[in-house]
Amino acid sequence: MNSFLRELTGELYEKYGSNLSNCMLVFPNRRAGLFFSKYLNELIEQPVWAPKILTINDFFKTHSQLQTEDNLGLLFRLYKIYIQRMEVSESFDEFYHWGEMLLGDFDDLDKYRVNAKHLFQNLAEEKEIDNLFDYLTEEQIVAIQSFWSSFRPENYSEHQKEFVKLWENLYPIYSDFRDELQSEGLAYEGMASRKLVDELESGKINIKEDRVLFIGFNALNRCEKNLFDELKRQDKADFYWDYDESYLKNPFHEAGLFMRENIKRFPSPKTNIRFDNIKNNKTKIEFVSLSSEVGQAKYAHAVVEEFCTNSEYALEETAIVLADEELLLPVLHSIPKIAKNVNVTMGYPAKNTPVASLLRLVIDLQKSVKNSGGEVSFHHKQVLALLNHQYLNSVNPELAHTITQDILTTNRIEVPQRLIKGDPVLEKLFSPVSSVEQFSIYLLELLQGIYQKLETADEEKSLVDKIEQEYIYHLFLAIKRLNSLLNQHKIDLKQDTFYKILDKMIQSLSIPFEGEPLAGLQVMGILETRLLDFKKIVILSMNEGKLPKTGAANSFVPYHLRKGFGMPTIDHQDAIFAYYFYRLIQRVEDLKLLYSTQSDGMRTGEMSRFLYQLKYESDFEIVENSPSYNISLQEAKPISVTKNERIQTRLNEYCGDSFKSFSPSALNTYMNCSLSFYFKYLAGLKEPDVVLEEIDPPTFGNLFHSVLEELYKPFSGKTIQKEDLEGLRKNKNLLDQVLKDAFRTIYFKLKKDQPMEIGGRNLLIFDILKKFIDRILILDQKFAPFEIVSLEGKYKIQLPIGEKADRVVNISGLIDRVDKLGDAIRILDYKTGKADLIFKDIASLFEKEGKNKNKAAFQTLLYCLFYDENYKPDLAISPGIYSLKEFFSDGFDCTLAQKEGRGNAIRVDDYRMFKAEFVEGLKELLEEIFNQDIPFSQVENKDICRTCVYSEICHR
């Protein structure tokens, strides 16, 4: 491979020798200058002074008398001028976006040496255009006329009026802005460039170096062209261009658009470097289509590993080029271990970094601060999100876990500040701030604390760890700079405005990574590849919209005016990216071009036009590859758990004198799905804890049960009269207090002396519960008088099973209410969910996966068995269900009934009419649970899995 920069270095050293130190070399980017120094070092035989090496931006900064100000400082100055000239009261965060657009336009305007007064005139009169712009070409004048032709003062639309008002103010804003910067010795890039060229042309300043060599440029703005013109006129400059004849000599090829003019206007000295590489090189080119963005990073891993193991080429001659900078982290995580040195030279969007997500969470936390009665608290969502963030979790993992568990187990919707104690970083984080200045210091101290923690965590840091620190460092500097500018310009901001500015700043910030590019695998963006040649290249995101990038930068200057005044347009951008691409591939030996076929959101899944050009317009032999990964979702294998010795031991814990016992819910779970039964009752897999912002159905049921128990508790063992129930209805204060106590203990899990506030939808649920309780008191009046036998009583039975009845199984449960009405004992179960009072027959209650299986009836009959076995009363035992779904229906009857087919329903006035059959079915069920030959297996009916918490384990 004949590297352009290596060959040029050899020619320049041969031409100038040690006198090269008297030259200044100007490159498009820093990396090219570093490689030039490397190649020069390989040629010299004795120490010599190195030439001065600059980028074109450094050239203008070095020779300018003005200091270049950063964007944020420029925006604050521009903001004050803008609101003064426009006579508006726009806040800075509203102006931020427009301000960046204005800065971009002013920068272009100066870099292309446009007459600002002419540009920002309202040129609705065609004669003005003809008279004013005699210095422009006919094509430029036509472009300007085509824009202003739609503007007629007598027919202005509202949008046109607004545009003209702003347009006529832009020149005064531009002039005032430049004057203010000039007075402070400051400038933006375009302003500094324009002033330098003006002074060079007028002879006010001179370039001291004997020779200035401009190497590897392509698209030149007018300042750069005029600089080249002036130094060429002074016979001080030489120009070296990096191109290929295949696109230079083709007048229709966009990659050579600027180069054709450059070579004609600024000819190169005679050289032996070849420029017909694309035609003569036998480059191996492979198009690789992948189904996802990240899939490209994984494929690049395999390619680099192959390059490293099957090639004699040094790793330094291999490059991964990212057309999409957001793939940087996936690529770095995917680089094979064989590539020990990796050099990253590109920018990465700050908005995608973990530290940016941390700052957003911190902003949300401060917005959620509450101060009630002097106690500061935060919303649980923000607290949990921060405690689980990768940075804060690593600060003090044990404390973070302890606080998290406390929030989850006590269902804290609002987390008090006093709960977060034991670590200075966390204590500082969870402190309210009341001013912008405090918030800036607060953020800086937080980032500093996290950075120091990462710094001391491990001396042997990985590349990714170092990059994490780089993120924190750059955002630390950005916040410090923002705070400094606010103080300097005395701009008084509200906290919300500061939050918005900080977020916008993060959105637009790009974090630069600059490594030592002379060793190791090169990872770079497309801009960093200029003037560099590699033997092996992998380019990712070769998609339309990524390379070339689509869409022009936002601008106040419309397309036709930009074109008319010679400012860059979208057409320039396409030609620039075409040059970058074709220049990069003109000397490569092995080229992999990866693109994603994923189409969602803004992604089209369309391969780049450059690939189509290579495919249909070039002589390259191209291999197309679509790696297929076996990611088809195969039918998940059925899961079953054999009842081995360990499981039999666990089952035996529910027998005999053991304290464990099966509940009716457990038996219902087994009949629903035996594997789910195993997970919950034998394997001990608990459901994850979550904070309930709103009361869910199980909690609603618990509240309902608790309130009824407390209301009826004074009457336990007594006969309750209608008057008693009416008295409870009228005692609103008692009902409110009992409900509040239930909320305190069951939902909020608070102690008696702790403050409690019921708000939002929970307040609605509070009122709904009152209505349900009132309704049950009305219904009970119809049955009164009756005796309360027990409330929420726990009952246990032991049922012998097996041929020899040698295994005794424990079953227990809480019966919501047992009362005596007339000559019957009523076993009542409260159901806040769906509950049917009619069942088909006893056999249907034990059906596995039965769609019409009545779980409530099974449970209530089991409760009847509990009471019967414990007390063996002479009275009838009547099973009943208080179903909230039926509370408000006419003729409500809580007694269970049996109905087969179209026959009439038969009330179960005494459960003993079904006892023998029910006990037999129950024994068969228990024998199946303990049967060593029947494994715990998945349910066949997958509809049951929809609400199962273990469905992910089963891949259902």
Residue, then its C-alpha position, 0 to 999 in steps of 0.5 A: m500500500n502506497s500511503f499518500l502521507r508517507e510518500l509525501t513526507g519522503e518527497l518533502y524531506e528530500k526537497y527541504g532536508s534540514n530546512l524543513s524546520n523553516c516551513m509551516l505545515v498545515f493539515p485539515n486535522r491533528r491526527a494527520g500532523l502526528f502521522f507526518s511527524k512519525y513518518l519524518n522520524e523514520l527518515i531522519e538520520q540525525p537530530v533536526w528541528a521539527p517543522k511547525i505543524l498546525t491544523i487550519n483552525d490552529f493557523f487562524k487562531t495562532h495568527s489572529q490577535l483575537q481570542t476565540e471564545d467558546n459557544l456558551g460565552l458567545l450565546f450569553r453575549l448574543y442573548k443580551i443583544y438579541i433581546q435588546r434589539m428585538e425588544v422581547s422578554e424571551s428567557f435564555d432557555e427559549f433563546y438557546h436554540w435560536g442563538e445556536m442557529l444565529l451563531g452558526d449563520f454568523d460564523d458561515l457569513d464571516k468564513y465566506r466573507v459575505n457582505a452582511k449588510h447586503l444579506f440581511q436586507n429586505l429585497a422585495e424590489e427586483k431593481e434593488i437586486d440588480n443594482l446592488f449585486d453587480y459583484l455576484t454571478e448571474e447564477q447567484i443573482v437568480a438564486i436571490q431573486s427566486f427567494w425574494s420574488s414571493f415577498r410582496p409587502e402588500n400581500y405579506s402572510e403572518h409568517q412573512k411579516e414575522f420573518v421580515k421583522l427578524w430579518e431586518n434586525l439581524y444586521p444590527i444584531y450582527s454588528d453589535f455582537r461583533d463590536e462587543l466581542q472586538s472590544e473585549g478582544l474576543a471572536y468566534e472562528g469565522m470572525a477571527s478568520r475574516k479579520l486575519v485574511d483582511e489584515l493579510e491582504s492589506g499588509k498589516i500582518n505578515i507570515k514569518e515562516d519561509r514556506v507554508l505547505f497546505i496539505g490534504f484539503n478539500a472543501l475550502n471556505r472563502c477565507e481559506k481560499n483568499l488566504f491561499d490566494e494571498l500566500k500564493r501571491q507572496d510566493k510563500a505557499d505550496f499546495y498538496w492535494d490527496y485525491d484519485e483520478s477516477y473521481l477527479k476526471n469525471p465531471f459528474h462525480e460529486a467527490g471531485l466537486f471541490m478538488r477540480e477547482n482547487i487543483k486548477r486554482f492552486p496547482s501542486p508542485k511536481t510529485n511522483i505520488r500516484f493518483d490512479n489507485i482505485k483503478n489499479n488496486k485490487t481491493k477486496i470489497e465486501f458489503v455486509s448487511l446486518s439486522s441491527e445497529v449494535g449487530q454491526a459492532k459485534y460483527a466488527h469484532a469478528v472482522v478485527e479478530e480475523f485481521c489480527t490473527n490471519s495477517e502479517y499487517a500491524l494492528e496500526e494499519t487496521a481502522i474501524v471507522l464509525a459513520d454513526e458516533e453513537l456506536l462508539l461504546p458498543v464497538l469499544h465493548s466488542i473489540p477483541k482482546i487480541a487488540k491490546n492497544v486501541n486509540v479513539t479519536m472522535g467525539y461521542p454525544a454527551k447525552n448518551t453517557p451514564v453521567a448525563s443520565l445521572l444529571r437528568l435523574v438529579i434534576d428530576l429528584q430536585k423537582s420532586v422535593k417536598n417540604s411538609g411540616g419542616e420534613v424534607s422528602f423525595h418521590h420514591k421513583q427518583v430515589l430508587a432510580l438514583l440508588n440503582h444508577q451504576y455510579l451511585n450504586s458503586v459509591n456505597p452498594e450496601l447502604a444503597h441496598t439497605i435504603t432500597q429495601d426499606i423503601l420497597t418493604t414499607n411502601r414509601i411513596e415519599v422518602p424522607q431525607r433523614l432516611i438517607k444517612g451513612d455516606p457523604v456522597l449520598e447525603k450530599l446528593f439527597s439534599p434540597v437546593s434552593s438556588v441556581e448557585q447552590f445547584s451548580i456547586y451541588l452538581l460539581e461536588l457530586l461529580q467530583g465525589i463520583y470521579q474520585k471514587l472511580e479514580t481509587a476503585d482500581e489502578e488497572k482500569s479498562l479502556v471503558d473505565k477511563i472513558e467513563q471518567e472522561y465523561i464525568y470530567h467533561l461534564f464537570l468542566a461544562i457545568k463549571r463554565l456555565n456557572s462562571l458565565l452566569n456570574q460573569h454576565k449577571i444573568d439571573l435565572k430561575q432553577d427551572t430555566f437553569y435545568k433546561i439550559l443544562d439539559k440543552m447543553i448536554q444535548s449539544l455537547s460532544i465529548p472528544f476522545e484523543g488517543e496516541p494514534l501511532a500504535g494500536l487499532q484505530v477507532m475514528g469518525i469519518l472526519e478523522t480519516r482525512l489524509l490517513d491510509f490503512k490496509k484494512i478498514v471496517i466502516l460501520s453504518m454505511n446507511e443512507g442518512k448516516l453516510p452521507k449525512t442527510g439534512a442541512a444544519n438549522s439556519f435563519v438564512p434560507y437555502h436560496l439566499r445561502k446559495g446566492f451569497g456563496m454560503p454552504t448548502i446541503d449540496h456542499q455537504d453531500a460532495i464533502f462526504a463523497y470525498y471523505f468516503y472515496r478518499l478513504i477507500q482509494r488505497v485500502e487493500d481489504l474493505k468491509l462496509l457494514y450497514s444495518t437493515q433495521s428500519d424504525g423511527m428515523r432509520t430507513g434500513e437503506m444502504s448508502r448511495f455510495l454502496y450503490q455507486l460502487k456496485y453499479e458504477s465502479d470496476f470493483e469486484i464486490v462480495e455481498n454478505s448477509p450473516s444470519y444468526n440463528i435467533s429464531l424463537q424455537e418452541a421452548k421445551p416444556i419445563s418439569v421438576t421431578k420430585n427428587e429426595r430434596i423436594q420430597t423433604r420439602l413436601n414432608e415439611y407440610c406433614g405431621d407435627s410440622f408448623k407448615s401447612f397448605s393454604p386453600s390458595a396454595l391448593n388452588t395454585y396447584m390445580n391451576c399450574s403445578l409448576s407455579f405451585y413448586f416455584k412459590y411454595l417449595a422453591g421459595l421464589k418470591e415476587p419482586d418488591v415494588v412500591l405501590e403508588e396506587i392500591d392494587p387489588p390484593t391490597f384493596g382486599n386486605l384493607f376491606h378485610s381489616v376494616l370489617e374485622e375491626l368494626y365487628k370485633p367488639f361484637s365477637g361472641k355476642t349477638i349483633q342487632k339491627e340497631d348495632l349495625e345501624g349505629l355503626r353506619k351512622n358513626k362516620n368518625l369511627l369508620d373514617q378512623v378504622l379506615k385510616d388505621a388500615f391504610r396506615t398499617i397495611y398500605f403505608k406500613l407506618k407506626k401510630d405516631q408517624p404522619m400519614e397523608i392519603g391523596g390522589r387516587n388513593l383518596l378515591i379508593f378510600d371513599i369507595l371502601k367506605k361505600f362498600i363497608d356501608r353496603i355490607l352493613i345494610l346487607d347484614q341488617k337483613f340477616a340480623p340478629f345473628e351471633i358473631v362466632s369468630l373473625e379472621g380466625k385461623y383454623k387447621i386440620q390434618l388429613p390422612i392420605g395414602e392407602k394406609a393413611d400413613r401420611v398426615v397433611n396439614i391444611s390451614g387458613l383464615i376464615d373471614r367470618v363465622d356467625k350463627l344465624g338461626d339454626a345454621i353456622r354460616i362460613l363467610d368469605y369476603k371476595t373483593g375480586k371475581a367470585d361466582l356463587i354457583f358451581k357445577d358439581i364437586a368434581s368440577l372444583f378439582e378440575k386441573e386448568g378448568k376454565n369454569k372451575n369455581k375457586a371461591a366455592f372450593q375455598t369456602l367448602l374447604y373452610c366449612l371442612f376446617y370448622d366442622e373438623n375442629y368443632k363438629p357442631d350439631l347445626a347445619i354449616s352453610p357456606g357463603i360468599y360476600s362478593l363485592k361484585e354482587f353487593f348492589s344487586d337486588g335480592f342478594d343471597c350469599t349462600l353457595a348453590q349447585k347447578e348442573g345444566r339447565g336445572n334449577a340451582i340448589r342452595v347449599d344450606d349444609y355443606r355436609m351434603f357434599k362432604a364425603e365427595f369433597v373430602e375424597g376429591l381433596k385426598e386425591l389432590l393431596e396424594e397427587i401432590f405427594n406422588q413421587d412419579i408425578p412431576f411438577s409441570q407447566v400448565e397446558n392452557k397458556d392463557i393462565c400464564r398471562t398473569c403468572v409472575y413466573s411466566e418469564i422463567c417458563h418463556r411463556 
